[in-house]
Amino acid sequence: MKPGGYSYATQRRLDATFAALADPTRRAILARLASGEASVSELAEPFEMTQPAISKHLRVLERAGLISRDRDAQRRPSRLVATPLAEASEWLEHYRRFWEASFQRLDHLLIDMKTPAKRKKQPHPGR
């Protein structure tokens, strides 16, 4: 096991997922594929880049397991594979819970720090 309690294979998948997601073009491709499969030419349309450049991005996404590609006659449609995104989301969720607990502790500390100040400002009974 590597640090964080994840297996080596899981860590490698997370590394590949986050590396693939680091590029805005690849994130845009995934967003497009979330609405359904598309060919290389369909994916290249909104970008000012060649189909070979888009194909390179698709290979990165495919190696990361984020997309699958099939052969459909002359067309080679790509489709989103959500499993690696779910794994990454689970990994991020662990840290979201950590930060949420940290902020709750900070909230309690700030409340505790305010409470004595309120008591000092209130007049004593019987005066």
N, CA, C and O atoms as a GROMACS GRO file, in nm:
protein
  508
    1MET      N    1   0.084  -0.120   0.000
    1MET     CA    2   0.000   0.000   0.000
    1MET      C    3   0.088   0.125   0.000
    1MET      O    4   0.191   0.132   0.067
    2LYS      N    5   0.044   0.222  -0.075
    2LYS     CA    6   0.111   0.351  -0.078
    2LYS      C    7   0.047   0.440   0.028
    2LYS      O    8  -0.057   0.405   0.083
    3PRO      N    9   0.108   0.555   0.058
    3PRO     CA   10   0.049   0.648   0.154
    3PRO      C   11  -0.095   0.681   0.118
    3PRO      O   12  -0.131   0.687   0.001
    4GLY      N   13  -0.176   0.702   0.219
    4GLY     CA   14  -0.316   0.736   0.197
    4GLY      C   15  -0.406   0.614   0.199
    4GLY      O   16  -0.528   0.627   0.185
    5GLY      N   17  -0.349   0.493   0.217
    5GLY     CA   18  -0.430   0.373   0.227
    5GLY      C   19  -0.480   0.318   0.095
    5GLY      O   20  -0.563   0.228   0.094
    6TYR      N   21  -0.432   0.370  -0.016
    6TYR     CA   22  -0.476   0.322  -0.146
    6TYR      C   23  -0.372   0.226  -0.202
    6TYR      O   24  -0.252   0.241  -0.178
    7SER      N   25  -0.418   0.127  -0.275
    7SER     CA   26  -0.327   0.032  -0.337
    7SER      C   27  -0.245   0.102  -0.444
    7SER      O   28  -0.279   0.211  -0.492
    8TYR      N   29  -0.137   0.038  -0.480
    8TYR     CA   30  -0.050   0.094  -0.585
    8TYR      C   31  -0.127   0.112  -0.715
    8TYR      O   32  -0.112   0.213  -0.784
    9ALA      N   33  -0.210   0.013  -0.750
    9ALA     CA   34  -0.290   0.021  -0.874
    9ALA      C   35  -0.387   0.139  -0.868
    9ALA      O   36  -0.403   0.210  -0.968
   10THR      N   37  -0.450   0.160  -0.755
   10THR     CA   38  -0.544   0.272  -0.740
   10THR      C   39  -0.470   0.404  -0.751
   10THR      O   40  -0.517   0.497  -0.816
   11GLN      N   41  -0.352   0.412  -0.687
   11GLN     CA   42  -0.273   0.535  -0.695
   11GLN      C   43  -0.235   0.565  -0.840
   11GLN      O   44  -0.240   0.680  -0.884
   12ARG      N   45  -0.197   0.462  -0.914
   12ARG     CA   46  -0.159   0.483  -1.055
   12ARG      C   47  -0.278   0.530  -1.138
   12ARG      O   48  -0.264   0.616  -1.224
   13ARG      N   49  -0.397   0.473  -1.111
   13ARG     CA   50  -0.517   0.516  -1.183
   13ARG      C   51  -0.550   0.662  -1.149
   13ARG      O   52  -0.585   0.741  -1.237
   14LEU      N   53  -0.537   0.698  -1.020
   14LEU     CA   54  -0.562   0.836  -0.980
   14LEU      C   55  -0.461   0.930  -1.046
   14LEU      O   56  -0.499   1.038  -1.094
   15ASP      N   57  -0.335   0.890  -1.051
   15ASP     CA   58  -0.233   0.972  -1.117
   15ASP      C   59  -0.269   0.995  -1.263
   15ASP      O   60  -0.262   1.108  -1.312
   16ALA      N   61  -0.308   0.889  -1.332
   16ALA     CA   62  -0.344   0.900  -1.474
   16ALA      C   63  -0.468   0.987  -1.492
   16ALA      O   64  -0.475   1.068  -1.584
   17THR      N   65  -0.565   0.970  -1.404
   17THR     CA   66  -0.689   1.050  -1.412
   17THR      C   67  -0.660   1.198  -1.394
   17THR      O   68  -0.702   1.280  -1.474
   18PHE      N   69  -0.588   1.232  -1.287
   18PHE     CA   70  -0.560   1.373  -1.261
   18PHE      C   71  -0.469   1.433  -1.367
   18PHE      O   72  -0.483   1.551  -1.401
   19ALA      N   73  -0.375   1.355  -1.420
   19ALA     CA   74  -0.289   1.405  -1.528
   19ALA      C   75  -0.373   1.435  -1.653
   19ALA      O   76  -0.353   1.536  -1.719
   20ALA      N   77  -0.466   1.347  -1.684
   20ALA     CA   78  -0.553   1.368  -1.800
   20ALA      C   79  -0.644   1.489  -1.779
   20ALA      O   80  -0.668   1.566  -1.872
   21LEU      N   81  -0.693   1.506  -1.657
   21LEU     CA   82  -0.783   1.618  -1.627
   21LEU      C   83  -0.712   1.752  -1.617
   21LEU      O   84  -0.777   1.856  -1.614
   22ALA      N   85  -0.579   1.750  -1.612
   22ALA     CA   86  -0.502   1.874  -1.598
   22ALA      C   87  -0.511   1.964  -1.722
   22ALA      O   88  -0.483   2.083  -1.714
   23ASP      N   89  -0.550   1.907  -1.834
   23ASP     CA   90  -0.555   1.984  -1.959
   23ASP      C   91  -0.698   2.031  -1.987
   23ASP      O   92  -0.791   1.950  -1.986
   24PRO      N   93  -0.717   2.161  -2.014
   24PRO     CA   94  -0.853   2.212  -2.038
   24PRO      C   95  -0.919   2.153  -2.163
   24PRO      O   96  -1.041   2.138  -2.167
   25THR      N   97  -0.840   2.121  -2.265
   25THR     CA   98  -0.899   2.060  -2.386
   25THR      C   99  -0.956   1.924  -2.353
   25THR      O  100  -1.066   1.889  -2.398
   26ARG      N  101  -0.883   1.845  -2.274
   26ARG     CA  102  -0.933   1.711  -2.238
   26ARG      C  103  -1.055   1.721  -2.148
   26ARG      O  104  -1.147   1.640  -2.160
   27ARG      N  105  -1.058   1.820  -2.058
   27ARG     CA  106  -1.178   1.839  -1.975
   27ARG      C  107  -1.297   1.876  -2.063
   27ARG      O  108  -1.409   1.828  -2.039
   28ALA      N  109  -1.275   1.959  -2.165
   28ALA     CA  110  -1.384   1.998  -2.257
   28ALA      C  111  -1.431   1.877  -2.338
   28ALA      O  112  -1.551   1.863  -2.363
   29ILE      N  113  -1.340   1.792  -2.378
   29ILE     CA  114  -1.377   1.670  -2.451
   29ILE      C  115  -1.463   1.582  -2.363
   29ILE      O  116  -1.564   1.529  -2.408
   30LEU      N  117  -1.424   1.565  -2.237
   30LEU     CA  118  -1.503   1.483  -2.144
   30LEU      C  119  -1.642   1.543  -2.123
   30LEU      O  120  -1.741   1.471  -2.117
   31ALA      N  121  -1.647   1.675  -2.112
   31ALA     CA  122  -1.778   1.741  -2.095
   31ALA      C  123  -1.866   1.715  -2.216
   31ALA      O  124  -1.986   1.690  -2.201
   32ARG      N  125  -1.808   1.720  -2.334
   32ARG     CA  126  -1.886   1.691  -2.457
   32ARG      C  127  -1.933   1.547  -2.457
   32ARG      O  128  -2.048   1.518  -2.491
   33LEU      N  129  -1.844   1.454  -2.418
   33LEU     CA  130  -1.880   1.312  -2.419
   33LEU      C  131  -1.982   1.276  -2.310
   33LEU      O  132  -2.046   1.172  -2.318
   34ALA      N  133  -1.997   1.362  -2.212
   34ALA     CA  134  -2.099   1.339  -2.108
   34ALA      C  135  -2.240   1.344  -2.169
   34ALA      O  136  -2.334   1.289  -2.112
   35SER      N  137  -2.253   1.411  -2.284
   35SER     CA  138  -2.386   1.418  -2.347
   35SER      C  139  -2.405   1.311  -2.454
   35SER      O  140  -2.510   1.304  -2.518
   36GLY      N  141  -2.303   1.227  -2.474
   36GLY     CA  142  -2.316   1.118  -2.570
   36GLY      C  143  -2.189   1.097  -2.650
   36GLY      O  144  -2.100   1.182  -2.651
   37GLU      N  145  -2.183   0.983  -2.716
   37GLU     CA  146  -2.063   0.949  -2.792
   37GLU      C  147  -2.043   1.045  -2.908
   37GLU      O  148  -2.137   1.109  -2.955
   38ALA      N  149  -1.917   1.053  -2.954
   38ALA     CA  150  -1.885   1.143  -3.065
   38ALA      C  151  -1.762   1.090  -3.139
   38ALA      O  152  -1.679   1.020  -3.082
   39SER      N  153  -1.753   1.126  -3.266
   39SER     CA  154  -1.637   1.089  -3.347
   39SER      C  155  -1.526   1.192  -3.326
   39SER      O  156  -1.547   1.297  -3.265
   40VAL      N  157  -1.408   1.161  -3.377
   40VAL     CA  158  -1.295   1.254  -3.366
   40VAL      C  159  -1.329   1.386  -3.433
   40VAL      O  160  -1.301   1.493  -3.378
   41SER      N  161  -1.390   1.381  -3.552
   41SER     CA  162  -1.422   1.506  -3.622
   41SER      C  163  -1.527   1.586  -3.544
   41SER      O  164  -1.519   1.709  -3.540
   42GLU      N  165  -1.623   1.519  -3.483
   42GLU     CA  166  -1.722   1.590  -3.401
   42GLU      C  167  -1.657   1.654  -3.280
   42GLU      O  168  -1.693   1.765  -3.240
   43LEU      N  169  -1.561   1.584  -3.220
   43LEU     CA  170  -1.493   1.638  -3.103
   43LEU      C  171  -1.399   1.752  -3.140
   43LEU      O  172  -1.376   1.843  -3.059
   44ALA      N  173  -1.345   1.750  -3.261
   44ALA     CA  174  -1.252   1.854  -3.306
   44ALA      C  175  -1.322   1.985  -3.342
   44ALA      O  176  -1.259   2.091  -3.340
   45GLU      N  177  -1.452   1.979  -3.375
   45GLU     CA  178  -1.525   2.096  -3.424
   45GLU      C  179  -1.507   2.224  -3.341
   45GLU      O  180  -1.473   2.328  -3.398
   46PRO      N  181  -1.527   2.220  -3.208
   46PRO     CA  182  -1.520   2.346  -3.133
   46PRO      C  183  -1.378   2.397  -3.109
   46PRO      O  184  -1.360   2.508  -3.058
   47PHE      N  185  -1.278   2.319  -3.144
   47PHE     CA  186  -1.140   2.358  -3.116
   47PHE      C  187  -1.069   2.403  -3.242
   47PHE      O  188  -1.100   2.360  -3.352
   48GLU      N  189  -0.974   2.490  -3.222
   48GLU     CA  190  -0.892   2.534  -3.334
   48GLU      C  191  -0.767   2.446  -3.337
   48GLU      O  192  -0.655   2.493  -3.320
   49MET      N  193  -0.788   2.318  -3.359
   49MET     CA  194  -0.677   2.224  -3.370
   49MET      C  195  -0.713   2.114  -3.468
   49MET      O  196  -0.830   2.093  -3.500
   50THR      N  197  -0.613   2.046  -3.514
   50THR     CA  198  -0.632   1.943  -3.615
   50THR      C  199  -0.689   1.816  -3.552
   50THR      O  200  -0.684   1.797  -3.430
   51GLN      N  201  -0.742   1.730  -3.638
   51GLN     CA  202  -0.791   1.601  -3.589
   51GLN      C  203  -0.678   1.518  -3.528
   51GLN      O  204  -0.701   1.450  -3.428
   52PRO      N  205  -0.556   1.519  -3.585
   52PRO     CA  206  -0.448   1.444  -3.520
   52PRO      C  207  -0.417   1.496  -3.378
   52PRO      O  208  -0.384   1.417  -3.290
   53ALA      N  209  -0.428   1.627  -3.357
   53ALA     CA  210  -0.405   1.683  -3.223
   53ALA      C  211  -0.515   1.636  -3.127
   53ALA      O  212  -0.487   1.601  -3.012
   54ILE      N  213  -0.638   1.635  -3.174
   54ILE     CA  214  -0.748   1.584  -3.091
   54ILE      C  215  -0.727   1.436  -3.063
   54ILE      O  216  -0.752   1.389  -2.952
   55SER      N  217  -0.680   1.363  -3.162
   55SER     CA  218  -0.654   1.219  -3.143
   55SER      C  219  -0.550   1.195  -3.034
   55SER      O  220  -0.560   1.098  -2.959
   56LYS      N  221  -0.451   1.282  -3.025
   56LYS     CA  222  -0.352   1.269  -2.918
   56LYS      C  223  -0.418   1.287  -2.781
   56LYS      O  224  -0.389   1.212  -2.687
   57HIS      N  225  -0.505   1.385  -2.770
   57HIS     CA  226  -0.579   1.405  -2.644
   57HIS      C  227  -0.665   1.282  -2.613
   57HIS      O  228  -0.673   1.239  -2.498
   58LEU      N  229  -0.728   1.228  -2.715
   58LEU     CA  230  -0.812   1.109  -2.695
   58LEU      C  231  -0.729   0.990  -2.647
   58LEU      O  232  -0.775   0.912  -2.563
   59ARG      N  233  -0.608   0.976  -2.698
   59ARG     CA  234  -0.521   0.866  -2.653
   59ARG      C  235  -0.486   0.881  -2.504
   59ARG      O  236  -0.483   0.782  -2.431
   60VAL      N  237  -0.460   1.005  -2.461
   60VAL     CA  238  -0.433   1.029  -2.318
   60VAL      C  239  -0.555   0.991  -2.235
   60VAL      O  240  -0.543   0.925  -2.132
   61LEU      N  241  -0.672   1.034  -2.280
   61LEU     CA  242  -0.796   1.002  -2.207
   61LEU      C  243  -0.822   0.852  -2.206
   61LEU      O  244  -0.869   0.797  -2.106
   62GLU      N  245  -0.792   0.786  -2.316
   62GLU     CA  246  -0.814   0.642  -2.325
   62GLU      C  247  -0.716   0.567  -2.234
   62GLU      O  248  -0.756   0.473  -2.165
   63ARG      N  249  -0.589   0.608  -2.233
   63ARG     CA  250  -0.491   0.544  -2.143
   63ARG      C  251  -0.529   0.562  -1.997
   63ARG      O  252  -0.503   0.474  -1.915
   64ALA      N  253  -0.590   0.675  -1.964
   64ALA     CA  254  -0.635   0.701  -1.826
   64ALA      C  255  -0.764   0.626  -1.794
   64ALA      O  256  -0.809   0.626  -1.680
   65GLY      N  257  -0.823   0.562  -1.894
   65GLY     CA  258  -0.947   0.488  -1.873
   65GLY      C  259  -1.070   0.576  -1.867
   65GLY      O  260  -1.177   0.530  -1.826
   66LEU      N  261  -1.057   0.702  -1.908
   66LEU     CA  262  -1.169   0.797  -1.900
   66LEU      C  263  -1.263   0.789  -2.020
   66LEU      O  264  -1.377   0.834  -2.013
   67ILE      N  265  -1.214   0.731  -2.129
   67ILE     CA  266  -1.300   0.711  -2.246
   67ILE      C  267  -1.275   0.571  -2.303
   67ILE      O  268  -1.172   0.509  -2.277
   68SER      N  269  -1.371   0.524  -2.379
   68SER     CA  270  -1.352   0.403  -2.458
   68SER      C  271  -1.379   0.440  -2.602
   68SER      O  272  -1.456   0.532  -2.631
   69ARG      N  273  -1.315   0.368  -2.693
   69ARG     CA  274  -1.332   0.395  -2.835
   69ARG      C  275  -1.366   0.266  -2.906
   69ARG      O  276  -1.304   0.162  -2.882
   70ASP      N  277  -1.466   0.273  -2.993
   70ASP     CA  278  -1.512   0.156  -3.069
   70ASP      C  279  -1.493   0.182  -3.217
   70ASP      O  280  -1.466   0.294  -3.260
   71ARG      N  281  -1.508   0.075  -3.293
   71ARG     CA  282  -1.512   0.086  -3.439
   71ARG      C  283  -1.656   0.066  -3.483
   71ARG      O  284  -1.719  -0.034  -3.448
   72ASP      N  285  -1.706   0.161  -3.559
   72ASP     CA  286  -1.841   0.154  -3.611
   72ASP      C  287  -1.830   0.187  -3.760
   72ASP      O  288  -1.842   0.303  -3.800
   73ALA      N  289  -1.808   0.084  -3.842
   73ALA     CA  290  -1.781   0.102  -3.986
   73ALA      C  291  -1.657   0.190  -4.002
   73ALA      O  292  -1.549   0.151  -3.956
   74GLN      N  293  -1.669   0.304  -4.065
   74GLN     CA  294  -1.554   0.394  -4.083
   74GLN      C  295  -1.537   0.489  -3.965
   74GLN      O  296  -1.432   0.550  -3.947
   75ARG      N  297  -1.638   0.499  -3.886
   75ARG     CA  298  -1.641   0.591  -3.771
   75ARG      C  299  -1.580   0.523  -3.650
   75ARG      O  300  -1.593   0.402  -3.633
   76ARG      N  301  -1.514   0.599  -3.566
   76ARG     CA  302  -1.456   0.544  -3.443
   76ARG      C  303  -1.505   0.628  -3.325
   76ARG      O  304  -1.433   0.716  -3.277
   77PRO      N  305  -1.627   0.603  -3.279
   77PRO     CA  306  -1.685   0.688  -3.174
   77PRO      C  307  -1.616   0.668  -3.038
   77PRO      O  308  -1.571   0.558  -3.004
   78SER      N  309  -1.609   0.776  -2.964
   78SER     CA  310  -1.557   0.774  -2.827
   78SER      C  311  -1.672   0.794  -2.733
   78SER      O  312  -1.769   0.864  -2.764
   79ARG      N  313  -1.661   0.732  -2.616
   79ARG     CA  314  -1.765   0.753  -2.513
   79ARG      C  315  -1.699   0.764  -2.377
   79ARG      O  316  -1.592   0.709  -2.353
   80LEU      N  317  -1.765   0.836  -2.290
   80LEU     CA  318  -1.716   0.860  -2.155
   80LEU      C  319  -1.723   0.733  -2.072
   80LEU      O  320  -1.820   0.658  -2.080
   81VAL      N  321  -1.620   0.709  -1.991
   81VAL     CA  322  -1.619   0.601  -1.892
   81VAL      C  323  -1.607   0.670  -1.757
   81VAL      O  324  -1.505   0.732  -1.727
   82ALA      N  325  -1.709   0.660  -1.675
   82ALA     CA  326  -1.715   0.738  -1.552
   82ALA      C  327  -1.642   0.678  -1.433
   82ALA      O  328  -1.619   0.747  -1.334
   83THR      N  329  -1.604   0.552  -1.439
   83THR     CA  330  -1.543   0.485  -1.323
   83THR      C  331  -1.421   0.559  -1.268
   83THR      O  332  -1.414   0.580  -1.147
   84PRO      N  333  -1.323   0.600  -1.352
   84PRO     CA  334  -1.209   0.672  -1.297
   84PRO      C  335  -1.247   0.805  -1.232
   84PRO      O  336  -1.185   0.848  -1.135
   85LEU      N  337  -1.350   0.870  -1.286
   85LEU     CA  338  -1.396   0.995  -1.227
   85LEU      C  339  -1.458   0.970  -1.090
   85LEU      O  340  -1.443   1.051  -0.999
   86ALA      N  341  -1.528   0.859  -1.076
   86ALA     CA  342  -1.587   0.823  -0.947
   86ALA      C  343  -1.476   0.796  -0.844
   86ALA      O  344  -1.487   0.837  -0.728
   87GLU      N  345  -1.370   0.728  -0.887
   87GLU     CA  346  -1.256   0.702  -0.799
   87GLU      C  347  -1.191   0.833  -0.754
   87GLU      O  348  -1.158   0.850  -0.637
   88ALA      N  349  -1.172   0.925  -0.849
   88ALA     CA  350  -1.112   1.054  -0.816
   88ALA      C  351  -1.203   1.133  -0.723
   88ALA      O  352  -1.156   1.198  -0.630
   89SER      N  353  -1.332   1.127  -0.748
   89SER     CA  354  -1.428   1.196  -0.662
   89SER      C  355  -1.425   1.141  -0.520
   89SER      O  356  -1.432   1.216  -0.423
   90GLU      N  357  -1.414   1.010  -0.508
   90GLU     CA  358  -1.405   0.946  -0.376
   90GLU      C  359  -1.279   0.992  -0.303
   90GLU      O  360  -1.282   1.021  -0.184
   91TRP      N  361  -1.168   1.000  -0.376
   91TRP     CA  362  -1.042   1.046  -0.317
   91TRP      C  363  -1.055   1.190  -0.269
   91TRP      O  364  -1.011   1.224  -0.159
   92LEU      N  365  -1.116   1.276  -0.352
   92LEU     CA  366  -1.136   1.415  -0.315
   92LEU      C  367  -1.233   1.430  -0.198
   92LEU      O  368  -1.218   1.518  -0.114
   93GLU      N  369  -1.333   1.343  -0.194
   93GLU     CA  370  -1.433   1.347  -0.085
   93GLU      C  371  -1.366   1.329   0.051
   93GLU      O  372  -1.407   1.392   0.149
   94HIS      N  373  -1.266   1.244   0.058
   94HIS     CA  374  -1.193   1.223   0.183
   94HIS      C  375  -1.137   1.357   0.233
   94HIS      O  376  -1.147   1.388   0.352
   95TYR      N  377  -1.080   1.434   0.143
   95TYR     CA  378  -1.022   1.563   0.182
   95TYR      C  379  -1.129   1.668   0.206
   95TYR      O  380  -1.108   1.757   0.288
   96ARG      N  381  -1.241   1.661   0.138
   96ARG     CA  382  -1.352   1.753   0.166
   96ARG      C  383  -1.401   1.733   0.309
   96ARG      O  384  -1.426   1.829   0.382
   97ARG      N  385  -1.415   1.605   0.349
   97ARG     CA  386  -1.459   1.576   0.487
   97ARG      C  387  -1.355   1.627   0.588
   97ARG      O  388  -1.392   1.679   0.693
   98PHE      N  389  -1.226   1.610   0.555
   98PHE     CA  390  -1.120   1.660   0.643
   98PHE      C  391  -1.134   1.811   0.664
   98PHE      O  392  -1.132   1.860   0.777
   99TRP      N  393  -1.150   1.885   0.552
   99TRP     CA  394  -1.160   2.030   0.563
   99TRP      C  395  -1.289   2.073   0.631
   99TRP      O  396  -1.291   2.170   0.706
  100GLU      N  397  -1.397   2.002   0.604
  100GLU     CA  398  -1.524   2.034   0.671
  100GLU      C  399  -1.510   2.019   0.822
  100GLU      O  400  -1.556   2.105   0.897
  101ALA      N  401  -1.447   1.910   0.867
  101ALA     CA  402  -1.426   1.888   1.011
  101ALA      C  403  -1.335   1.996   1.068
  101ALA      O  404  -1.357   2.043   1.180
  102SER      N  405  -1.234   2.036   0.993
  102SER     CA  406  -1.142   2.142   1.039
  102SER      C  407  -1.216   2.274   1.055
  102SER      O  408  -1.196   2.346   1.153
  103PHE      N  409  -1.302   2.307   0.960
  103PHE     CA  410  -1.379   2.432   0.968
  103PHE      C  411  -1.479   2.426   1.083
  103PHE      O  412  -1.504   2.528   1.149
  104GLN      N  413  -1.538   2.311   1.109
  104GLN     CA  414  -1.630   2.298   1.222
  104GLN      C  415  -1.555   2.320   1.354
  104GLN      O  416  -1.607   2.387   1.444
  105ARG      N  417  -1.434   2.264   1.364
  105ARG     CA  418  -1.354   2.287   1.486
  105ARG      C  419  -1.320   2.435   1.501
  105ARG      O  420  -1.324   2.489   1.611
  106LEU      N  421  -1.288   2.500   1.390
  106LEU     CA  422  -1.258   2.643   1.394
  106LEU      C  423  -1.382   2.722   1.436
  106LEU      O  424  -1.371   2.814   1.516
  107ASP      N  425  -1.499   2.687   1.383
  107ASP     CA  426  -1.624   2.753   1.423
  107ASP      C  427  -1.645   2.742   1.573
  107ASP      O  428  -1.680   2.841   1.638
  108HIS      N  429  -1.626   2.622   1.627
  108HIS     CA  430  -1.644   2.601   1.771
  108HIS      C  431  -1.543   2.683   1.852
  108HIS      O  432  -1.577   2.739   1.956
  109LEU      N  433  -1.420   2.689   1.804
  109LEU     CA  434  -1.318   2.767   1.873
  109LEU      C  435  -1.354   2.915   1.872
  109LEU      O  436  -1.341   2.982   1.974
  110LEU      N  437  -1.400   2.966   1.759
  110LEU     CA  438  -1.440   3.107   1.752
  110LEU      C  439  -1.559   3.137   1.842
  110LEU      O  440  -1.564   3.242   1.905
  111ILE      N  441  -1.654   3.046   1.849
  111ILE     CA  442  -1.768   3.063   1.940
  111ILE      C  443  -1.720   3.066   2.084
  111ILE      O  444  -1.763   3.150   2.162
  112ASP      N  445  -1.630   2.974   2.118
  112ASP     CA  446  -1.575   2.970   2.254
  112ASP      C  447  -1.499   3.098   2.287
  112ASP      O  448  -1.503   3.146   2.400
  113MET      N  449  -1.428   3.153   2.189
  113MET     CA  450  -1.352   3.276   2.211
  113MET      C  451  -1.445   3.396   2.228
  113MET      O  452  -1.411   3.489   2.302
  114LYS      N  453  -1.558   3.397   2.161
  114LYS     CA  454  -1.654   3.507   2.171
  114LYS      C  455  -1.730   3.503   2.303
  114LYS      O  456  -1.761   3.608   2.359
  115THR      N  457  -1.760   3.386   2.351
  115THR     CA  458  -1.845   3.371   2.470
  115THR      C  459  -1.790   3.446   2.591
  115THR      O  460  -1.867   3.521   2.651
  116PRO      N  461  -1.664   3.434   2.631
  116PRO     CA  462  -1.615   3.510   2.746
  116PRO      C  463  -1.623   3.661   2.723
  116PRO      O  464  -1.645   3.735   2.818
  117ALA      N  465  -1.606   3.706   2.602
  117ALA     CA  466  -1.614   3.849   2.573
  117ALA      C  467  -1.755   3.901   2.598
  117ALA      O  468  -1.772   4.013   2.645
  118LYS      N  469  -1.855   3.822   2.567
  118LYS     CA  470  -1.994   3.863   2.590
  118LYS      C  471  -2.021   3.874   2.739
  118LYS      O  472  -2.089   3.966   2.784
  119ARG      N  473  -1.968   3.779   2.816
  119ARG     CA  474  -1.991   3.781   2.962
  119ARG      C  475  -1.930   3.905   3.025
  119ARG      O  476  -1.989   3.961   3.118
  120LYS      N  477  -1.815   3.948   2.980
  120LYS     CA  478  -1.749   4.066   3.036
  120LYS      C  479  -1.830   4.192   3.010
  120LYS      O  480  -1.830   4.283   3.093
  121LYS      N  481  -1.898   4.200   2.896
  121LYS     CA  482  -1.973   4.319   2.860
  121LYS      C  483  -2.108   4.327   2.931
  121LYS      O  484  -2.164   4.436   2.944
  122GLN      N  485  -2.160   4.214   2.977
  122GLN     CA  486  -2.291   4.213   3.041
  122GLN      C  487  -2.276   4.263   3.185
  122GLN      O  488  -2.183   4.222   3.256
  123PRO      N  489  -2.368   4.352   3.231
  123PRO     CA  490  -2.359   4.401   3.370
  123PRO      C  491  -2.389   4.287   3.466
  123PRO      O  492  -2.466   4.195   3.437
  124HIS      N  493  -2.324   4.296   3.584
  124HIS     CA  494  -2.346   4.194   3.686
  124HIS      C  495  -2.483   4.214   3.747
  124HIS      O  496  -2.528   4.327   3.765
  125PRO      N  497  -2.550   4.102   3.779
  125PRO     CA  498  -2.682   4.115   3.843
  125PRO      C  499  -2.670   4.184   3.978
  125PRO      O  500  -2.573   4.162   4.050
  126GLY      N  501  -2.766   4.267   4.011
  126GLY     CA  502  -2.771   4.332   4.142
  126GLY      C  503  -2.697   4.464   4.142
  126GLY      O  504  -2.688   4.526   4.248
  127ARG      N  505  -2.644   4.510   4.034
  127ARG     CA  506  -2.576   4.640   4.031
  127ARG      C  507  -2.662   4.744   3.973
  127ARG      O  508  -2.620   4.860   3.963
   0.00000   0.00000   0.00000
